[in-house]
Amino acid sequence: MKPLQIKNPSEFGKVAVLLGGTAAEREVSLNSGNAVYQALKAGGVDAVAIDVTASPIDALAGQRFDRVFNVIHGRGGEDGVLQAVLEALGLPYTGSGVLASALAMDKLRTKLCWQGAGLPTPRWFLLTGDQDLDTCINALGFPVIVKPAQEGSSIGMSKAHNREELAAALKLASQYRCDVYAEQWIQGQEYTIGMLNGEALPAIRLETPHTFYDFDAKYRANTTQYHCPCGLDNEREKDLQALALKACQTVGVSGWGRVDAFIDDSGRLQLIEVNTVPGMTDHSLVPMAAKAVGIDFQELVWRILETSMVASGDQA
């Protein structure tokens, strides 16, 4: 990892830690944001935690800040909306810019970008209503996983093995008022790869007794297993890390992020999605991967805040 750029916490100035938000991931964001805030304070940074319950403009009104540490997950915080507000206010912020945030939050359009760049991702089918079910079945077969395209933390996702389950999965995902798509079910090993300041962190292999790595497996269950080292040989892990960095570069993700991927049973790498404001809770994966290369949580938070020292915008 690159050496720290900032030695004195006063160089950051006054930092607003934005957390909470109004999306379905609010609970996770509150936990992540509080952990980040405590780490910054412990490092001597002049930080203020701000729970954004409505407009971020209102939340920041009447206060002077030098930069923002964004820990709002999901829509309104991770989708380019908050980034655009901060750009308009002239406030530097952590993470990706407007365009990359908007693209990465939309899993379906991220896949389209990856396909255009020749990167591997599972086959998919857009579901606009029950009239699409039979065409989807003919295109993908079973099983499939159905996803709302603009939600995170596996919210609204479910697996379908037959037409009845596919209809139920579509109904569930449609509650989130965004595009819904079915994706080919990948049988194989699941991995996640953190990215920090243009470098890939060690891959983590995930194992869960749940049907898939759902919200409960991510944030509540004690049965999920995280393997770091991930068990791949050195060259294979480097291939996975290189693919993750290419996946980020393709949609313009910068600063930090996390890519989810599979290696299927035939050995093919498959990209699933990229997160531009990953979780920072005690169950979270970027802190776990950073720890494997000797970066504790406080240093990780410091390094992420350093990314706001680069001119904000849609950086590669």
N, C-alpha and C positions, 0 to 999 in steps of 0.2 A: 504494500500500500504506500501511496505517496505520503511524504511527511506532512505534518500539520502546517497550515499556512499562517494561522493566527495564534499568537502566544499569549496575548493579554486579553482577558474578557472585555475590557473597556472598549476595545476596537469594534466590537459588535454594536455598541451603543445600546439603546433601549429596544428590547425585543418583545413583540407581541406574539404569544403562543396562541394561535387560533384553534379551538377545539369544539367538539359538540356537533353543531350544525343541525339540520332538520331532516336529514335523510334517514333511511332505514338502518344505517350503521352508526347512528348517534351514540349508542351505548359504548361501542368499541372505541369511537373517537374520544369520548370522555376519558376512558381508561388510558388510551395512548397519550393523549394530551397532558394529562396529569403526570404521567411518568416522565415525559419530555420536560415539562416545566420543572419538576423536582430535580432532574439531572442538570438542567441549565443553572438553576439557583445554586446547586451544590458546586458547580464549576465557577461560581462568581459572576455569572452573567446577569445583567439587570433585565430580568424577564417578568412579564405580566401575563397571567393566564386569562384568556377572554373566551367565555362560552358564547358562541354565535348562535342565537336562537331565532333570529330573523335576518334582517339585512346586515351584511358585513360592514357596509358603510355606516349604519347606525351604531354598530358595535365598536367601531374605531373612532367615532365622532368625538371631538373635544379632547383627544389625547394625541400626544406627539410620540411617534415611534420612528426608529431608524430602519427597522426591517421586521419581517414576519417569518415565524416558523409555523408553517401550515401543517396541522395534524387533523384536518377535517376529512374524513373518509366519505366516499360516495358522492352523489349528486349535490351540487352546490359548493363543494370544496375540492373535488378531485376532477371535475369535468370541464375546467376552463373558465367557469363563471367567476369564481373567487379570484383566479389569476388575472382575469380582465379588469376586475375592480381594483386590484392592487396595482396593476399597470397604470390605470387611470389616475390613481392616487400618488403615483411615483414612489411606491414602497417596494424595495427589493424583497424577494421571498425565496424560500427553499423550494427545491424541486423543479419540475418541468414548467414550461411556458403554456400559453393559452392553447395553441394548436395541438401540441403533444398531449396535453391533459384532456382536451376534448376527444381526440382520437382514441387514446388509450382507455378512456372510460367507456367507450362504445366497443364492446367486445367484437361485435359483428363487423364493424368498419375496420377495426384493427386487423381482423382476419383477411379482409379484402386487401388491405395494404400489404400484408405479408404474402398473400398469394401473388400480388402484382410484382413483388420483389423476388419471387421464386423461393420463398421460405416455406417449410413444411408445416401444415396445420390440418387438423381433421376436417373431413367433408362436412357440409352443413346444409340446412334448408330453412329458408325463411317461412315462418308460419304466420299468416295474416288472419286465419280463422279456420273453423272446422272444415271448410271446403278444401283446405290444403292437405288434410291428413293423409288421404290415399296417395296423393302424388309424393308426399314426403316418405311414406312407407316404401313406395316403389323405388325412390331415389337412394334411401339410406338403409332400409331394412331395420332390423332390431338387433340388439338394444340401441337406444339413443339416450342422450341427456338433453333436456329442454331447459333453455336459459333465457331470462330477461336480459337484453343486450346491454342495458345501462345500469345494472345493479352490481354491487360487489359483495364480498364475504359469502359467496354461494347462496345469497338470499334469492328465494323464488325458484331455485333449481330443483329438478327431480328427474329420476331415471324412468324410462318407459320400455316395457317389454312387449307390448301389444297395443292394438288400436285404442282400446278403452283407456289404458294408462296414458297413452299419448294425448288423448283428448283432455284427460284430467290434468296432465302436466301443462298443457297449453292454457287451460283455464286458470291454474295457479299463477303461472308466469305473467299472464295478461293483467293481473291485478296491479302490476307495477308500472302500468301506463308507459310502456316503451316497446320497441321492437322485440319480438320473441323468435328464437330460432332453435331448431333441433340440430344437435351435433352428433356425429358418429361416435359411438362409445368405443373408447380405446382401452384395450386390455393390455396391461403392462405395468411398469413401475412409474410412479409419479415423483417428480422432482420440482424443487423451486430454487431459483438462482437470484440472489440479491445483487444489485449493482450500486456501487458507491463511487461517485466522481469519475465515471468512465472505466472503472475496473470491476471485474466480476468477483464476487465473494464465493467461498466454497459452496458447492451444491449440497442441498439437503434432500434426502430421500424420505418420503412420507409413507406411513402405513397406518391405516385405520380399519377397525372392524365395521365401521359404517359402510353403507352402500357406496358412498364417495366422501370426499373431504368436504363435508358440509359445514354450516355455521356452528353446529354443536361440536363437531370434531375439532374445529379451529379454536373455539374460545371457551368451551365448557368441559369437554370430556377429558378424562385422565387416561384414556385408553389409546390415544393417538401416539404413535412412536415416530420420533424424529432421528434420522441417522445422519450424523455429520462427524467423521467422513461418511460419504454416501455409499461407499462400497464399489464404485466404479474404478477401473484402473486409471492411472494418471492421464493417459492420452484421451480416453473416452470422456473423462470429466472436462478436460480442456475443450473438447469438441462441443460439449454441452454449454460450457461457459461462453465460448465464442459465438454460438448460435443465439444465446440469450442477449449478448451485447449487440449482435446484428439486429435482433428483434427490436431492441430499444432504439437503435439508430434509425431504423426504418420509419418509425413513427415519431422520431424526434425527442424521445425521452431523455432528460438530462438531470444531473444532480444525484438523484438516487431513485431506486425503484426495485421492483421484483418481478421476475418472469416465472410463470408456471408452465411446466412442460412434462411430457411423457416420453419414455422410451418404450415402444410397444413390443409385443412378444416376438416380432420379427426383427427387432433391433433398430427400427426407424425412430428418429427423433421427431416429436410432434409438439409444436407450440400451441398453448392453450390461451393464455392471456398475459397482459402486463399490467402491473399496479404502479401508479405514480405516487401514491401516498400510502405505503404499506403500513400494516399494524405495528405498533410499538408497545404492546402489552407484554406481560410475562409469558404469554403463549406464542409470541410473535417470532417470525422466522428470520427477518433481517438481523435483529440483535443476536440471534443464535448463531447465524453464519459469521457475523463480525467477531463474535467471541472466539470462534475457531481459529481466527488469525490474530488473536491477541488484542482485539479492540473491545474494551468493556463498554457498557451501556453509556456511561457518561462521555467517553471519548467519541462514541458513535454519534451521539446527539450533537456534540461539538463539531464533528466533521460534516454532518448534514447542514448545520447552521453555516458553516464556511461556504457552502455552495451558494448562499445568498449574496456573498461578496462579489460573485461574478455578475456582470450586468444581466438583469433579469430579461426574460424574453424566450422565444422559441429557439433554444440552443440545441445543437446536435450533441 
